[in-house]
Amino acid sequence: MKGTTLRKLLRVIHFISTALVGSYIYSPWSSNLIFENIIMWGGVPILTLSGLAMWKQGMLMNWIR
């Protein structure tokens, strides 16, 4: 996988995760227990890991090779 392709994929994942967290904060769905668990156990960790992967992309590319 090329570096640019990985970066684009990580940006899309990061954007989708950010949209989910933002919709949790600003929508009335925050009272829904299922949606809250999806965000807490899925959205936030994915958001964190994709941000770290974009930050350390050079080291990640060396590890993949």
C-alpha positions, -999 to 999 in steps of 0.1 A, spaced: 0 0 0 13 34 -10 17 61 16 -8 84 -1 -34 57 -3 -30 49 34 -32 86 43 -65 90 23 -80 59 40 -70 71 74 -85 105 67 -118 90 57 -119 68 87 -110 97 110 -136 119 94 -164 93 98 -154 87 134 -154 125 141 -189 128 125 -202 100 148 -187 116 179 -201 150 169 -235 136 162 -234 120 197 -226 153 213 -250 176 194 -280 153 188 -308 139 210 -295 104 204 -271 108 233 -298 95 256 -299 62 236 -278 36 254 -270 16 223 -257 46 204 -237 57 235 -220 23 237 -212 23 200 -195 57 203 -178 49 236 -164 15 226 -161 20 189 -160 56 177 -136 71 202 -109 43 200 -111 43 162 -108 81 162 -78 79 185 -60 51 165 -66 68 131 -52 100 145 -21 83 159 -16 64 126 -17 97 106 7 113 131 32 84 129 26 74 93 63 72 85 70 47 113 38 28 103 49 25 67 83 12 78 65 -14 100 42 -25 72 71 -31 48 
